[in-house]
Amino acid sequence: MPDSGEGRVSVLIPARNEETNIERAVRSVAAQHGIRDIIVADDQSTDRTAEILDGLKAEIPQLRVVRIESLPEGWMGKANALAGASRVASGEWLLFTDADTEHHPGSLAALLERAESEGADLLSLSPGQRVSKWWQKAVIPLIYVNLARRYRFEKVSDPKSPEAAANGQYILIRREAYERAGGHQAVRAEILEDVELARRVKTSGGRILFLPGAAWVETQVYPTFREMREGWTKNLYALHGAQRRNVLMALLDIVLIDLLPALALAYFLVWLLLGLSAEAAEFPWRDAAGAGICFGVLVYEQFTYWRALKRLGFKGGAAPYLLVGIPIFMVLLLNSARAHMRGRVRWKGRDYPIPSPTKVAE
């Protein structure tokens, strides 16, 4: 384990009732080279999180625990926890990561070197996502593929493009850039504090490097269906720009590109089978041709989806679940839009009001 005095990076981890994840996350970052300190913000946990952290402190000298005693009005819980942790961090680089992440050996050194060599002020990853249950394979890969289309790695990383994004599961940022952007104080009421922080870094003149990250970090973000429903209800509408038009366009895109060819194939197959069974004088060429075209479209869609999953680090076994995931994704997106329009979302046992932009003080 490296000497904390030689480290340049402070790792900051928010933790609220993370007894099943926190030890794995802390150990995986403690094994990295270049760590100055590891600061876990225990956000009023009621499970064994604090007990586990106390046990780890005896083994990991860089580990510090910040107890978050309250949630101020107008703050999101994660932003408040990370703001508290950042106040005691001592590194020239800050790594914001989540309690459900596992960092592969050597990942921090490789990514820090890349950030510095490419002049990045903020490097963020879309980590690999572990999916084992059928609903995880159906929904989570589909959402991440759609987000990768909306927040394109190349566009976000292009200094000439106004597009900005980051994934809060892994944000490596220069302290100077973090403070110049206003830190988490400036994004305290944001549902997507990671995306807004990246936007502030870019508009303040900083450079962003946004990458697919399965080679370096993995996570299992929603271990239960209930948590997945609650989490995407909180995030999906905001990820679509918090605009009804964007939601409608996303739904229309899914229906026309993904669902319609499957429905059309079913239609042509039914008529083809009816035509064959009726012993018609002529072979039903029109229905056969229609079925063939639709089948070809679906094969092409499956291939492009598989290729997108591969780039994001998903295993090939998730690709066949595409058509199963589409209706679930549509319901989650509509549910998220409804919750945001009602002005309140729920996450980790807390209800959060959705502020209008004019109510967020600078």
N, C-alpha and C positions, 0 to 999 in steps of 0.2 A: 504493500500500500504506500503511495507516495507521501512524502512529507508535506503536511498541510501548509508549511511556510513557503513551499515552492509552487504551490498551486495558483492558478490564475482565475479559476472559475468557481463561482458560488452556485450551488444547485439549490433551487427553491421548490418545495413540494407542498401543495395544499392537501390537507387530509381531514376529511370529515367522515367518521365511521368507516375506516378503511382497514379493519383488522385482517381481512383476508388478503390484502394486497401490499400493505405498507412495507413489510419486511423484505419482500422480493424486490421492490422498487429501490429501497435504500441500499441494500446490498449490491444491487447491480450498478448503481452510480458510485458507491464507495470503491468499487473495484476499478474505476476508471483512472487514468493518469491525468494529472493536471487539476485535481480537485483541491480547492482551498478550504471550503466548508460546505456542509450540507445542512440546510435549514428547513425543517419540517414545521409548517404552521398547522398545529392541531386546532381545528376549527370547531370547538365545543363538541368533540366526539363523546358519545355515550357508550361506546362498546370498548373493546380491549386495545384500541389504537394507542392510547397513552402508555399503557402497561408494556406493550411491545416495544415502543420507542425507548422507554426507560431501560429495558434490557439491552437494546442495541447500542446505547450510549457507552456502555462499559467496553464494547468491542471496537467501536468506530469513533476515534477521537475527534474527527471533523464534524460529527453530528451534533447539531443544536436543535432544540425544540422550542418553538415560540407558541405560547398558549394564547389563542384568540378568545377573549372573554365575552365579546359582544359583537353584534352586527349593527353598525350605525345606520340610521335612516338614510335611504337613498343609495345604499351600496348593495352590490351583488356579493354573495358570500365568497366566491373564489377571488374576486378582485380585492376584497378586504383582507383575506388571508395572505395573498401574495404581496400586498402593500406592506403588511406587518412584517413579513419575512424579509422583504427587500431593505427595510430600514436597518437591519442588523447584518446584512450581507457585506462582505469585505472584498470580493473579487472584482477584477476589472471587467470580467465577462460574467453575465448572469444566465443561468440555464433554468428556465421555467419548465417543469415537467410534472406529470400527474402521478398519483399514487398507484394507478393501474398499469404503469409502463414498466417494461423490462429492457434495460440497455445492454446491447451486446458488447462483449469485450473489445476494447480499443475504439469504440464508436466516438467518444468525446474527443480524443486526440485527433482522429481523422477529420472530424467535422470542424473542429476549431482551426486546424491547419487549412482546411478548404475555405472557411469563412475569411480568414486573414489573407490567403493568397488571392482571393477574388475580390477583396475589398468590401466585403459585406458587413453591414452594421447589425443586421438581423438575419439569422439563418433559422428556417423553420422546416420541419418535416411533416409529411403525412405518414405516420408510422404504420407498420404492418398490423393488421387486425386479425386476431385469432377468432375463427368462427368454427364451431363444432356442431351446434344444434341446427335443425333444419331452418328455423325462423331466422337465425343469425346468418346463415348462408343465403337465404332468400332476400333479406332486407339490407343488411349492413353493406355488403359489396355493391349493391345497386345504388345506394345513397352515395357512397364514396366515389363511384364512377361518375355519377351526375355532378357531384361537387368538383371533381377534377375537370369536368367540361366547363363548369361555370367559373372556377378559379384556376385557370390554366397555369401550370408551373412556369412555362416560358414567358407568359405575359407578366405574371407577378414579379418574376426575376428580371424583367427588362426595365432598366432605369428610365427609359423613354415612355413607358406605358404608365398611365395613372392607376392601373389595377394594383390592389394590395390585398394580401391575405396572409394568414398564419394559422397554424394549428397549435392550440394551447397545450397539447400533449408533449410538444417539443419546440421550445423557442429559445435559441441561443442568441443573446443580444449584448452588445457592448454597453457597459454601464452609462457611458457618456450619451449614447443614443437613446437609452431608456429614459434618462433624466431629461434630455432635450425634448422628448415626446410627451413629458408630463407624468410618466410612470403610470401605475394603476390608479392613482388619484384621478387622472384625466379620463379614465374609462370606467369609473367606479359603478355607473348605473347601466352599463352596456351588457346585454345578453351575450353578445359575441365580443367579449373583451379582447380576445386574441386578434381577431380581424381588425378591430378598431385601433388597437395598439400598433399593428403593422401599418395601417393607413396613416397614423400620425408620424410614425418613423419615416415613411416615404415622403410625406408632404413637408417634413422638416429637413429634407435633403439627404436622408439616409438611404442606403442601398439594401434591398431585400434579396435573399437567395432562398427560394422555396423549392423543395425537392421531394420526390417519393422516397420514403425512409425505411422500408421494410428490411433493408440490409443492415440497419443500425439499431432500430428500436421496434419493439412489438408491444401490443396492448390488447386486452380484452375489455372493451369499453362498457358493454352492457351484458352482464352475466345472466340476467333474467329478462323475460319479455316485458314485465311491468316497468323495469328500469329503462328499457329501450323505448317503450312508449312515452314515458315521462320525459326522457332526455331529448328525443326528437320532437316532442311537442314543444319543448322549450326552444329548440334551436332551428328547426327547419324553416319556419316562416322568416326568421331573421336572416338565415342563409340565402333566402331568395329575395333579399333586399327589402323585406318587410313591405312588399307591395302586392296588392291583389292581382295586378296585371301579370306580374312575374309568375305567380302561382297558377293562374289560368293558362299561361303560355306553357308552363312546365307540364301541366296535366294534358293539354292538347298535344304536346310533343310526344308524350308517352302513349296516348291513345292512337295517334296517327302512325307513329314509327314502330311501336312495339306491339300494341294490342291488335290493331286493324289487320296486319298480315296474318296473324294467328286465327282471327275470326273468319277472315276471307278463306283461308285454307280449309277450315272446318266446313264452311258453306259449300265450296267446290267439291270436297270429298263426299259430302252427303249426296249431292246431285249426281256425282260420278257413280257412286255405288247404286243409287236408284236407277240410273240409266242402264247400268250393266245388268241389274237384276230384272229389268223390264223386258229384256231380250229385244231391244230396239233394233230396227233395220240398220241403223248407222251407229258407229261408235261415237260416244259423247266427247268429241274432240275438244269442244269449247271448255267443258268442265275439267277435262284432263289437263289442258294447257293452263287454265287458271290455277289448278292445284299445283302444277309444276312450278309456275312462276312464284306463287306464294311460298312454296316450300324452299325455293332458292333464296328468296328474300330472308326467310327465317334462318336459314343456314348462314347467310352472310352476317346477319345481326348477331347470331350466336358466336361467330368467329370474331367479330369486332369487339363484342363484350368480353370474350375470353382474353383477347389481346390487351384490353384496358385493365382487366383484373390482374393480368400477369405483370403489367407495369407497376401496379400499386402493391404487388407482393401477395395477392390473394392466391390461394391454391386453385388449381383447375376444377376441383370438385364443386366449387360454388357456381360455376357458369350455368349448369342445367337448371338452376333454381330461378332463372330470370323471370319467367312467366308467372311463377308462384309469388315472387316478391313484388311484382308491379302493383297489384291491387292493394297489398298491405302498405306499400309506399304511398299510394294515392290517398289512402285513409289517414295515414300519419301526417301527410302534408296538409290535408283539409282540417284535421284536428288541431294542428299547430296554428293554422291561420285563424281558426275560430277562437282559440285560447288567447292569441295576441289581440284580436279585435275586441275581446271582452276585457282586455287590459290586465290579465293576471296569468302567471305561469307558476308551476310548482316544481321544485327540485331539491332532493335530499332533505325532505321534511320541512322545507320553508316555502312560503308563498311570496312571490315577488310581483309587485305592480310593474306594469310596462310603462315607463315614462315617455312622454312625447319629447322630441328633440329639443323643444324650446324650454323644457323644464330641467334639462341637465345643465347646471351651471358650469361655466368654464372656470 
